[in-house]
């Protein structure tokens, strides 16, 4: 559970902003890798579909601007969700967070 990790980091002196930034950077990097891997796989599959069926290949297009927008939205949502999920535990006392384990 990430709350336990947050409690440990707070107990060794991390500030709230250091916690938030470390979590956002970690998850944003994972989101960037996953997003671009998925976009490359999608482009590859669309190219493969276009090789076997000309009509299908002409109908299914993923323009770079559209791919960029998809990446921006996906990474942006990741940042917002990480901030939302870590906001409350990052403000709590480390003793409370560490004792809240099940």
Phi and psi restraints in degrees (range 20) as a CNS / XPLOR table:
assign (resid 1 and name C) (resid 2 and name N)
       (resid 2 and name CA) (resid 2 and name C) 1.0 -71.0 20.0 2
assign (resid 2 and name N) (resid 2 and name CA)
       (resid 2 and name C) (resid 3 and name N) 1.0 -23.5 20.0 2
assign (resid 2 and name C) (resid 3 and name N)
       (resid 3 and name CA) (resid 3 and name C) 1.0 -62.0 20.0 2
assign (resid 3 and name N) (resid 3 and name CA)
       (resid 3 and name C) (resid 4 and name N) 1.0 -38.5 20.0 2
assign (resid 3 and name C) (resid 4 and name N)
       (resid 4 and name CA) (resid 4 and name C) 1.0 -63.3 20.0 2
assign (resid 4 and name N) (resid 4 and name CA)
       (resid 4 and name C) (resid 5 and name N) 1.0 -43.7 20.0 2
assign (resid 4 and name C) (resid 5 and name N)
       (resid 5 and name CA) (resid 5 and name C) 1.0 -61.1 20.0 2
assign (resid 5 and name N) (resid 5 and name CA)
       (resid 5 and name C) (resid 6 and name N) 1.0 -41.4 20.0 2
assign (resid 5 and name C) (resid 6 and name N)
       (resid 6 and name CA) (resid 6 and name C) 1.0 -62.8 20.0 2
assign (resid 6 and name N) (resid 6 and name CA)
       (resid 6 and name C) (resid 7 and name N) 1.0 -41.6 20.0 2
assign (resid 6 and name C) (resid 7 and name N)
       (resid 7 and name CA) (resid 7 and name C) 1.0 -61.8 20.0 2
assign (resid 7 and name N) (resid 7 and name CA)
       (resid 7 and name C) (resid 8 and name N) 1.0 -41.7 20.0 2
assign (resid 7 and name C) (resid 8 and name N)
       (resid 8 and name CA) (resid 8 and name C) 1.0 -64.6 20.0 2
assign (resid 8 and name N) (resid 8 and name CA)
       (resid 8 and name C) (resid 9 and name N) 1.0 -45.2 20.0 2
assign (resid 8 and name C) (resid 9 and name N)
       (resid 9 and name CA) (resid 9 and name C) 1.0 -63.7 20.0 2
assign (resid 9 and name N) (resid 9 and name CA)
       (resid 9 and name C) (resid 10 and name N) 1.0 -39.4 20.0 2
assign (resid 9 and name C) (resid 10 and name N)
       (resid 10 and name CA) (resid 10 and name C) 1.0 -65.7 20.0 2
assign (resid 10 and name N) (resid 10 and name CA)
       (resid 10 and name C) (resid 11 and name N) 1.0 -36.2 20.0 2
assign (resid 10 and name C) (resid 11 and name N)
       (resid 11 and name CA) (resid 11 and name C) 1.0 -69.6 20.0 2
assign (resid 11 and name N) (resid 11 and name CA)
       (resid 11 and name C) (resid 12 and name N) 1.0 -22.5 20.0 2
assign (resid 11 and name C) (resid 12 and name N)
       (resid 12 and name CA) (resid 12 and name C) 1.0 -97.2 20.0 2
assign (resid 12 and name N) (resid 12 and name CA)
       (resid 12 and name C) (resid 13 and name N) 1.0 6.3 20.0 2
assign (resid 12 and name C) (resid 13 and name N)
       (resid 13 and name CA) (resid 13 and name C) 1.0 110.5 20.0 2
assign (resid 13 and name N) (resid 13 and name CA)
       (resid 13 and name C) (resid 14 and name N) 1.0 7.2 20.0 2
assign (resid 13 and name C) (resid 14 and name N)
       (resid 14 and name CA) (resid 14 and name C) 1.0 -67.8 20.0 2
assign (resid 14 and name N) (resid 14 and name CA)
       (resid 14 and name C) (resid 15 and name N) 1.0 138.3 20.0 2
assign (resid 14 and name C) (resid 15 and name N)
       (resid 15 and name CA) (resid 15 and name C) 1.0 -81.9 20.0 2
assign (resid 15 and name N) (resid 15 and name CA)
       (resid 15 and name C) (resid 16 and name N) 1.0 169.7 20.0 2
assign (resid 15 and name C) (resid 16 and name N)
       (resid 16 and name CA) (resid 16 and name C) 1.0 -59.3 20.0 2
assign (resid 16 and name N) (resid 16 and name CA)
       (resid 16 and name C) (resid 17 and name N) 1.0 -43.8 20.0 2
assign (resid 16 and name C) (resid 17 and name N)
       (resid 17 and name CA) (resid 17 and name C) 1.0 -68.9 20.0 2
assign (resid 17 and name N) (resid 17 and name CA)
       (resid 17 and name C) (resid 18 and name N) 1.0 -35.0 20.0 2
assign (resid 17 and name C) (resid 18 and name N)
       (resid 18 and name CA) (resid 18 and name C) 1.0 -64.1 20.0 2
assign (resid 18 and name N) (resid 18 and name CA)
       (resid 18 and name C) (resid 19 and name N) 1.0 -39.3 20.0 2
assign (resid 18 and name C) (resid 19 and name N)
       (resid 19 and name CA) (resid 19 and name C) 1.0 -64.1 20.0 2
assign (resid 19 and name N) (resid 19 and name CA)
       (resid 19 and name C) (resid 20 and name N) 1.0 -48.4 20.0 2
assign (resid 19 and name C) (resid 20 and name N)
       (resid 20 and name CA) (resid 20 and name C) 1.0 -61.9 20.0 2
assign (resid 20 and name N) (resid 20 and name CA)
       (resid 20 and name C) (resid 21 and name N) 1.0 -44.7 20.0 2
assign (resid 20 and name C) (resid 21 and name N)
       (resid 21 and name CA) (resid 21 and name C) 1.0 -66.0 20.0 2
assign (resid 21 and name N) (resid 21 and name CA)
       (resid 21 and name C) (resid 22 and name N) 1.0 -40.7 20.0 2
assign (resid 21 and name C) (resid 22 and name N)
       (resid 22 and name CA) (resid 22 and name C) 1.0 -64.3 20.0 2
assign (resid 22 and name N) (resid 22 and name CA)
       (resid 22 and name C) (resid 23 and name N) 1.0 -39.9 20.0 2
assign (resid 22 and name C) (resid 23 and name N)
       (resid 23 and name CA) (resid 23 and name C) 1.0 -68.4 20.0 2
assign (resid 23 and name N) (resid 23 and name CA)
       (resid 23 and name C) (resid 24 and name N) 1.0 -43.0 20.0 2
assign (resid 23 and name C) (resid 24 and name N)
       (resid 24 and name CA) (resid 24 and name C) 1.0 -63.4 20.0 2
assign (resid 24 and name N) (resid 24 and name CA)
       (resid 24 and name C) (resid 25 and name N) 1.0 -43.5 20.0 2
assign (resid 24 and name C) (resid 25 and name N)
       (resid 25 and name CA) (resid 25 and name C) 1.0 -63.2 20.0 2
assign (resid 25 and name N) (resid 25 and name CA)
       (resid 25 and name C) (resid 26 and name N) 1.0 -45.4 20.0 2
assign (resid 25 and name C) (resid 26 and name N)
       (resid 26 and name CA) (resid 26 and name C) 1.0 -59.8 20.0 2
assign (resid 26 and name N) (resid 26 and name CA)
       (resid 26 and name C) (resid 27 and name N) 1.0 -51.1 20.0 2
assign (resid 26 and name C) (resid 27 and name N)
       (resid 27 and name CA) (resid 27 and name C) 1.0 -73.5 20.0 2
assign (resid 27 and name N) (resid 27 and name CA)
       (resid 27 and name C) (resid 28 and name N) 1.0 -29.5 20.0 2
assign (resid 27 and name C) (resid 28 and name N)
       (resid 28 and name CA) (resid 28 and name C) 1.0 -67.4 20.0 2
assign (resid 28 and name N) (resid 28 and name CA)
       (resid 28 and name C) (resid 29 and name N) 1.0 -40.8 20.0 2
assign (resid 28 and name C) (resid 29 and name N)
       (resid 29 and name CA) (resid 29 and name C) 1.0 -61.6 20.0 2
assign (resid 29 and name N) (resid 29 and name CA)
       (resid 29 and name C) (resid 30 and name N) 1.0 -42.2 20.0 2
assign (resid 29 and name C) (resid 30 and name N)
       (resid 30 and name CA) (resid 30 and name C) 1.0 -64.5 20.0 2
assign (resid 30 and name N) (resid 30 and name CA)
       (resid 30 and name C) (resid 31 and name N) 1.0 -39.0 20.0 2
assign (resid 30 and name C) (resid 31 and name N)
       (resid 31 and name CA) (resid 31 and name C) 1.0 -66.5 20.0 2
assign (resid 31 and name N) (resid 31 and name CA)
       (resid 31 and name C) (resid 32 and name N) 1.0 -39.5 20.0 2
assign (resid 31 and name C) (resid 32 and name N)
       (resid 32 and name CA) (resid 32 and name C) 1.0 -63.6 20.0 2
assign (resid 32 and name N) (resid 32 and name CA)
       (resid 32 and name C) (resid 33 and name N) 1.0 -46.0 20.0 2
assign (resid 32 and name C) (resid 33 and name N)
       (resid 33 and name CA) (resid 33 and name C) 1.0 -61.8 20.0 2
assign (resid 33 and name N) (resid 33 and name CA)
       (resid 33 and name C) (resid 34 and name N) 1.0 -47.0 20.0 2
assign (resid 33 and name C) (resid 34 and name N)
       (resid 34 and name CA) (resid 34 and name C) 1.0 -65.1 20.0 2
assign (resid 34 and name N) (resid 34 and name CA)
       (resid 34 and name C) (resid 35 and name N) 1.0 -41.9 20.0 2
assign (resid 34 and name C) (resid 35 and name N)
       (resid 35 and name CA) (resid 35 and name C) 1.0 -64.3 20.0 2
assign (resid 35 and name N) (resid 35 and name CA)
       (resid 35 and name C) (resid 36 and name N) 1.0 -48.3 20.0 2
assign (resid 35 and name C) (resid 36 and name N)
       (resid 36 and name CA) (resid 36 and name C) 1.0 -71.6 20.0 2
assign (resid 36 and name N) (resid 36 and name CA)
       (resid 36 and name C) (resid 37 and name N) 1.0 -30.7 20.0 2
assign (resid 36 and name C) (resid 37 and name N)
       (resid 37 and name CA) (resid 37 and name C) 1.0 -64.6 20.0 2
assign (resid 37 and name N) (resid 37 and name CA)
       (resid 37 and name C) (resid 38 and name N) 1.0 -43.8 20.0 2
assign (resid 37 and name C) (resid 38 and name N)
       (resid 38 and name CA) (resid 38 and name C) 1.0 -65.4 20.0 2
assign (resid 38 and name N) (resid 38 and name CA)
       (resid 38 and name C) (resid 39 and name N) 1.0 -40.1 20.0 2
assign (resid 38 and name C) (resid 39 and name N)
       (resid 39 and name CA) (resid 39 and name C) 1.0 -66.3 20.0 2
assign (resid 39 and name N) (resid 39 and name CA)
       (resid 39 and name C) (resid 40 and name N) 1.0 -41.1 20.0 2
assign (resid 39 and name C) (resid 40 and name N)
       (resid 40 and name CA) (resid 40 and name C) 1.0 -63.9 20.0 2
assign (resid 40 and name N) (resid 40 and name CA)
       (resid 40 and name C) (resid 41 and name N) 1.0 -41.5 20.0 2
assign (resid 40 and name C) (resid 41 and name N)
       (resid 41 and name CA) (resid 41 and name C) 1.0 -63.5 20.0 2
assign (resid 41 and name N) (resid 41 and name CA)
       (resid 41 and name C) (resid 42 and name N) 1.0 -40.8 20.0 2
assign (resid 41 and name C) (resid 42 and name N)
       (resid 42 and name CA) (resid 42 and name C) 1.0 -63.4 20.0 2
assign (resid 42 and name N) (resid 42 and name CA)
       (resid 42 and name C) (resid 43 and name N) 1.0 -46.4 20.0 2
assign (resid 42 and name C) (resid 43 and name N)
       (resid 43 and name CA) (resid 43 and name C) 1.0 -61.0 20.0 2
assign (resid 43 and name N) (resid 43 and name CA)
       (resid 43 and name C) (resid 44 and name N) 1.0 -40.1 20.0 2
assign (resid 43 and name C) (resid 44 and name N)
       (resid 44 and name CA) (resid 44 and name C) 1.0 -63.8 20.0 2
assign (resid 44 and name N) (resid 44 and name CA)
       (resid 44 and name C) (resid 45 and name N) 1.0 -44.3 20.0 2
assign (resid 44 and name C) (resid 45 and name N)
       (resid 45 and name CA) (resid 45 and name C) 1.0 -67.2 20.0 2
assign (resid 45 and name N) (resid 45 and name CA)
       (resid 45 and name C) (resid 46 and name N) 1.0 -36.5 20.0 2
assign (resid 45 and name C) (resid 46 and name N)
       (resid 46 and name CA) (resid 46 and name C) 1.0 -66.9 20.0 2
assign (resid 46 and name N) (resid 46 and name CA)
       (resid 46 and name C) (resid 47 and name N) 1.0 -38.5 20.0 2
assign (resid 46 and name C) (resid 47 and name N)
       (resid 47 and name CA) (resid 47 and name C) 1.0 -65.8 20.0 2
assign (resid 47 and name N) (resid 47 and name CA)
       (resid 47 and name C) (resid 48 and name N) 1.0 -40.6 20.0 2
assign (resid 47 and name C) (resid 48 and name N)
       (resid 48 and name CA) (resid 48 and name C) 1.0 -64.4 20.0 2
assign (resid 48 and name N) (resid 48 and name CA)
       (resid 48 and name C) (resid 49 and name N) 1.0 -42.2 20.0 2
assign (resid 48 and name C) (resid 49 and name N)
       (resid 49 and name CA) (resid 49 and name C) 1.0 -64.2 20.0 2
assign (resid 49 and name N) (resid 49 and name CA)
       (resid 49 and name C) (resid 50 and name N) 1.0 -37.4 20.0 2
assign (resid 49 and name C) (resid 50 and name N)
       (resid 50 and name CA) (resid 50 and name C) 1.0 -67.2 20.0 2
assign (resid 50 and name N) (resid 50 and name CA)
       (resid 50 and name C) (resid 51 and name N) 1.0 -29.1 20.0 2
assign (resid 50 and name C) (resid 51 and name N)
       (resid 51 and name CA) (resid 51 and name C) 1.0 -70.4 20.0 2
assign (resid 51 and name N) (resid 51 and name CA)
       (resid 51 and name C) (resid 52 and name N) 1.0 -32.9 20.0 2
assign (resid 51 and name C) (resid 52 and name N)
       (resid 52 and name CA) (resid 52 and name C) 1.0 -92.9 20.0 2
assign (resid 52 and name N) (resid 52 and name CA)
       (resid 52 and name C) (resid 53 and name N) 1.0 -23.0 20.0 2
assign (resid 52 and name C) (resid 53 and name N)
       (resid 53 and name CA) (resid 53 and name C) 1.0 -145.0 20.0 2
assign (resid 53 and name N) (resid 53 and name CA)
       (resid 53 and name C) (resid 54 and name N) 1.0 109.5 20.0 2
assign (resid 53 and name C) (resid 54 and name N)
       (resid 54 and name CA) (resid 54 and name C) 1.0 -64.8 20.0 2
assign (resid 54 and name N) (resid 54 and name CA)
       (resid 54 and name C) (resid 55 and name N) 1.0 -38.4 20.0 2
assign (resid 54 and name C) (resid 55 and name N)
       (resid 55 and name CA) (resid 55 and name C) 1.0 -65.5 20.0 2
assign (resid 55 and name N) (resid 55 and name CA)
       (resid 55 and name C) (resid 56 and name N) 1.0 -46.0 20.0 2
assign (resid 55 and name C) (resid 56 and name N)
       (resid 56 and name CA) (resid 56 and name C) 1.0 -63.0 20.0 2
assign (resid 56 and name N) (resid 56 and name CA)
       (resid 56 and name C) (resid 57 and name N) 1.0 -41.4 20.0 2
assign (resid 56 and name C) (resid 57 and name N)
       (resid 57 and name CA) (resid 57 and name C) 1.0 -64.0 20.0 2
assign (resid 57 and name N) (resid 57 and name CA)
       (resid 57 and name C) (resid 58 and name N) 1.0 -33.3 20.0 2
assign (resid 57 and name C) (resid 58 and name N)
       (resid 58 and name CA) (resid 58 and name C) 1.0 -79.6 20.0 2
assign (resid 58 and name N) (resid 58 and name CA)
       (resid 58 and name C) (resid 59 and name N) 1.0 -23.1 20.0 2
assign (resid 58 and name C) (resid 59 and name N)
       (resid 59 and name CA) (resid 59 and name C) 1.0 -85.7 20.0 2
assign (resid 59 and name N) (resid 59 and name CA)
       (resid 59 and name C) (resid 60 and name N) 1.0 -35.6 20.0 2
assign (resid 59 and name C) (resid 60 and name N)
       (resid 60 and name CA) (resid 60 and name C) 1.0 -96.5 20.0 2
assign (resid 60 and name N) (resid 60 and name CA)
       (resid 60 and name C) (resid 61 and name N) 1.0 102.9 20.0 2
assign (resid 60 and name C) (resid 61 and name N)
       (resid 61 and name CA) (resid 61 and name C) 1.0 -126.4 20.0 2
assign (resid 61 and name N) (resid 61 and name CA)
       (resid 61 and name C) (resid 62 and name N) 1.0 141.8 20.0 2
assign (resid 61 and name C) (resid 62 and name N)
       (resid 62 and name CA) (resid 62 and name C) 1.0 -125.5 20.0 2
assign (resid 62 and name N) (resid 62 and name CA)
       (resid 62 and name C) (resid 63 and name N) 1.0 100.5 20.0 2
assign (resid 62 and name C) (resid 63 and name N)
       (resid 63 and name CA) (resid 63 and name C) 1.0 -75.2 20.0 2
assign (resid 63 and name N) (resid 63 and name CA)
       (resid 63 and name C) (resid 64 and name N) 1.0 152.9 20.0 2
assign (resid 63 and name C) (resid 64 and name N)
       (resid 64 and name CA) (resid 64 and name C) 1.0 -58.3 20.0 2
assign (resid 64 and name N) (resid 64 and name CA)
       (resid 64 and name C) (resid 65 and name N) 1.0 -36.3 20.0 2
assign (resid 64 and name C) (resid 65 and name N)
       (resid 65 and name CA) (resid 65 and name C) 1.0 -65.3 20.0 2
assign (resid 65 and name N) (resid 65 and name CA)
       (resid 65 and name C) (resid 66 and name N) 1.0 -39.6 20.0 2
assign (resid 65 and name C) (resid 66 and name N)
       (resid 66 and name CA) (resid 66 and name C) 1.0 -66.7 20.0 2
assign (resid 66 and name N) (resid 66 and name CA)
       (resid 66 and name C) (resid 67 and name N) 1.0 -42.0 20.0 2
assign (resid 66 and name C) (resid 67 and name N)
       (resid 67 and name CA) (resid 67 and name C) 1.0 -63.0 20.0 2
assign (resid 67 and name N) (resid 67 and name CA)
       (resid 67 and name C) (resid 68 and name N) 1.0 -40.3 20.0 2
assign (resid 67 and name C) (resid 68 and name N)
       (resid 68 and name CA) (resid 68 and name C) 1.0 -63.1 20.0 2
assign (resid 68 and name N) (resid 68 and name CA)
       (resid 68 and name C) (resid 69 and name N) 1.0 -40.7 20.0 2
assign (resid 68 and name C) (resid 69 and name N)
       (resid 69 and name CA) (resid 69 and name C) 1.0 -65.6 20.0 2
assign (resid 69 and name N) (resid 69 and name CA)
       (resid 69 and name C) (resid 70 and name N) 1.0 -42.1 20.0 2
assign (resid 69 and name C) (resid 70 and name N)
       (resid 70 and name CA) (resid 70 and name C) 1.0 -60.5 20.0 2
assign (resid 70 and name N) (resid 70 and name CA)
       (resid 70 and name C) (resid 71 and name N) 1.0 -44.5 20.0 2
assign (resid 70 and name C) (resid 71 and name N)
       (resid 71 and name CA) (resid 71 and name C) 1.0 -64.0 20.0 2
assign (resid 71 and name N) (resid 71 and name CA)
       (resid 71 and name C) (resid 72 and name N) 1.0 -43.9 20.0 2
assign (resid 71 and name C) (resid 72 and name N)
       (resid 72 and name CA) (resid 72 and name C) 1.0 -62.4 20.0 2
assign (resid 72 and name N) (resid 72 and name CA)
       (resid 72 and name C) (resid 73 and name N) 1.0 -43.7 20.0 2
assign (resid 72 and name C) (resid 73 and name N)
       (resid 73 and name CA) (resid 73 and name C) 1.0 -66.0 20.0 2
assign (resid 73 and name N) (resid 73 and name CA)
       (resid 73 and name C) (resid 74 and name N) 1.0 -45.1 20.0 2
assign (resid 73 and name C) (resid 74 and name N)
       (resid 74 and name CA) (resid 74 and name C) 1.0 -62.5 20.0 2
assign (resid 74 and name N) (resid 74 and name CA)
       (resid 74 and name C) (resid 75 and name N) 1.0 -45.2 20.0 2
assign (resid 74 and name C) (resid 75 and name N)
       (resid 75 and name CA) (resid 75 and name C) 1.0 -70.1 20.0 2
assign (resid 75 and name N) (resid 75 and name CA)
       (resid 75 and name C) (resid 76 and name N) 1.0 -37.9 20.0 2
assign (resid 75 and name C) (resid 76 and name N)
       (resid 76 and name CA) (resid 76 and name C) 1.0 -62.6 20.0 2
assign (resid 76 and name N) (resid 76 and name CA)
       (resid 76 and name C) (resid 77 and name N) 1.0 -43.5 20.0 2
assign (resid 76 and name C) (resid 77 and name N)
       (resid 77 and name CA) (resid 77 and name C) 1.0 -62.9 20.0 2
assign (resid 77 and name N) (resid 77 and name CA)
       (resid 77 and name C) (resid 78 and name N) 1.0 -37.1 20.0 2
assign (resid 77 and name C) (resid 78 and name N)
       (resid 78 and name CA) (resid 78 and name C) 1.0 -60.7 20.0 2
assign (resid 78 and name N) (resid 78 and name CA)
       (resid 78 and name C) (resid 79 and name N) 1.0 -46.3 20.0 2
assign (resid 78 and name C) (resid 79 and name N)
       (resid 79 and name CA) (resid 79 and name C) 1.0 -61.1 20.0 2
assign (resid 79 and name N) (resid 79 and name CA)
       (resid 79 and name C) (resid 80 and name N) 1.0 -45.6 20.0 2
assign (resid 79 and name C) (resid 80 and name N)
       (resid 80 and name CA) (resid 80 and name C) 1.0 -63.3 20.0 2
assign (resid 80 and name N) (resid 80 and name CA)
       (resid 80 and name C) (resid 81 and name N) 1.0 -42.1 20.0 2
assign (resid 80 and name C) (resid 81 and name N)
       (resid 81 and name CA) (resid 81 and name C) 1.0 -67.3 20.0 2
assign (resid 81 and name N) (resid 81 and name CA)
       (resid 81 and name C) (resid 82 and name N) 1.0 -39.7 20.0 2
assign (resid 81 and name C) (resid 82 and name N)
       (resid 82 and name CA) (resid 82 and name C) 1.0 -65.0 20.0 2
assign (resid 82 and name N) (resid 82 and name CA)
       (resid 82 and name C) (resid 83 and name N) 1.0 -43.2 20.0 2
assign (resid 82 and name C) (resid 83 and name N)
       (resid 83 and name CA) (resid 83 and name C) 1.0 -61.6 20.0 2
assign (resid 83 and name N) (resid 83 and name CA)
       (resid 83 and name C) (resid 84 and name N) 1.0 -42.3 20.0 2
assign (resid 83 and name C) (resid 84 and name N)
       (resid 84 and name CA) (resid 84 and name C) 1.0 -64.7 20.0 2
assign (resid 84 and name N) (resid 84 and name CA)
       (resid 84 and name C) (resid 85 and name N) 1.0 -41.5 20.0 2
assign (resid 84 and name C) (resid 85 and name N)
       (resid 85 and name CA) (resid 85 and name C) 1.0 -74.6 20.0 2
assign (resid 85 and name N) (resid 85 and name CA)
       (resid 85 and name C) (resid 86 and name N) 1.0 -28.1 20.0 2
assign (resid 85 and name C) (resid 86 and name N)
       (resid 86 and name CA) (resid 86 and name C) 1.0 -101.8 20.0 2
assign (resid 86 and name N) (resid 86 and name CA)
       (resid 86 and name C) (resid 87 and name N) 1.0 -5.3 20.0 2
assign (resid 86 and name C) (resid 87 and name N)
       (resid 87 and name CA) (resid 87 and name C) 1.0 -62.3 20.0 2
assign (resid 87 and name N) (resid 87 and name CA)
       (resid 87 and name C) (resid 88 and name N) 1.0 -52.4 20.0 2
assign (resid 87 and name C) (resid 88 and name N)
       (resid 88 and name CA) (resid 88 and name C) 1.0 -68.3 20.0 2
assign (resid 88 and name N) (resid 88 and name CA)
       (resid 88 and name C) (resid 89 and name N) 1.0 -49.8 20.0 2
assign (resid 88 and name C) (resid 89 and name N)
       (resid 89 and name CA) (resid 89 and name C) 1.0 -62.3 20.0 2
assign (resid 89 and name N) (resid 89 and name CA)
       (resid 89 and name C) (resid 90 and name N) 1.0 -28.4 20.0 2
assign (resid 89 and name C) (resid 90 and name N)
       (resid 90 and name CA) (resid 90 and name C) 1.0 -74.4 20.0 2
assign (resid 90 and name N) (resid 90 and name CA)
       (resid 90 and name C) (resid 91 and name N) 1.0 -15.8 20.0 2
assign (resid 90 and name C) (resid 91 and name N)
       (resid 91 and name CA) (resid 91 and name C) 1.0 -95.8 20.0 2
assign (resid 91 and name N) (resid 91 and name CA)
       (resid 91 and name C) (resid 92 and name N) 1.0 -15.8 20.0 2
assign (resid 91 and name C) (resid 92 and name N)
       (resid 92 and name CA) (resid 92 and name C) 1.0 -78.1 20.0 2
assign (resid 92 and name N) (resid 92 and name CA)
       (resid 92 and name C) (resid 93 and name N) 1.0 160.6 20.0 2
assign (resid 92 and name C) (resid 93 and name N)
       (resid 93 and name CA) (resid 93 and name C) 1.0 -66.9 20.0 2
assign (resid 93 and name N) (resid 93 and name CA)
       (resid 93 and name C) (resid 94 and name N) 1.0 140.9 20.0 2
assign (resid 93 and name C) (resid 94 and name N)
       (resid 94 and name CA) (resid 94 and name C) 1.0 -60.1 20.0 2
assign (resid 94 and name N) (resid 94 and name CA)
       (resid 94 and name C) (resid 95 and name N) 1.0 -33.5 20.0 2
assign (resid 94 and name C) (resid 95 and name N)
       (resid 95 and name CA) (resid 95 and name C) 1.0 -63.8 20.0 2
assign (resid 95 and name N) (resid 95 and name CA)
       (resid 95 and name C) (resid 96 and name N) 1.0 -43.7 20.0 2
assign (resid 95 and name C) (resid 96 and name N)
       (resid 96 and name CA) (resid 96 and name C) 1.0 -64.7 20.0 2
assign (resid 96 and name N) (resid 96 and name CA)
       (resid 96 and name C) (resid 97 and name N) 1.0 -44.4 20.0 2
assign (resid 96 and name C) (resid 97 and name N)
       (resid 97 and name CA) (resid 97 and name C) 1.0 -66.2 20.0 2
assign (resid 97 and name N) (resid 97 and name CA)
       (resid 97 and name C) (resid 98 and name N) 1.0 -41.7 20.0 2
assign (resid 97 and name C) (resid 98 and name N)
       (resid 98 and name CA) (resid 98 and name C) 1.0 -71.3 20.0 2
assign (resid 98 and name N) (resid 98 and name CA)
       (resid 98 and name C) (resid 99 and name N) 1.0 -29.8 20.0 2
assign (resid 98 and name C) (resid 99 and name N)
       (resid 99 and name CA) (resid 99 and name C) 1.0 -83.6 20.0 2
assign (resid 99 and name N) (resid 99 and name CA)
       (resid 99 and name C) (resid 100 and name N) 1.0 -6.5 20.0 2
assign (resid 99 and name C) (resid 100 and name N)
       (resid 100 and name CA) (resid 100 and name C) 1.0 -86.6 20.0 2
assign (resid 100 and name N) (resid 100 and name CA)
       (resid 100 and name C) (resid 101 and name N) 1.0 11.5 20.0 2
assign (resid 100 and name C) (resid 101 and name N)
       (resid 101 and name CA) (resid 101 and name C) 1.0 -75.8 20.0 2
assign (resid 101 and name N) (resid 101 and name CA)
       (resid 101 and name C) (resid 102 and name N) 1.0 148.9 20.0 2
